[in-house]
Amino acid sequence: MVIELATVAVVEGQQQEFEQAFSIAQQYLTGATGYRSYRLLRCLEQPNRYVLQIEWDTLKSHTEDFRNSSAYQAFRQLVYSFYAGTPEVLHYEVLQLPSISSV
């Protein structure tokens, strides 16, 4: 599993419109090959900043399968106009660390 974290700044004052557009755009995301789940987080200190956390089967599921699909183009068309700049998009893996035993 791969976790995509996209940090997005939305044009000030357009947060409600962005959230409405995202509620429509999510259908293109959730139907994607390799998609598992997502969460959209809004920052409390800076309410025009969001983090989109998406779980994918593989990195390829996002960077190739979804980004090269017509669904991505539809998703992008709905939400990208609200972005105040280029989002930072990074991918992470979950680490399985050994548990600490009590002495």
ABEGO torsion letter per residue (X at the ends): XBBBBBBBBBBBGAAAAAAAAAAAAAAAAAABBGBABBBBBBBAABAABBBBBBBBABAAAAAAAAAABAAAAAAAAAAAAABABBBBBBBBBBBBBBBBBBX
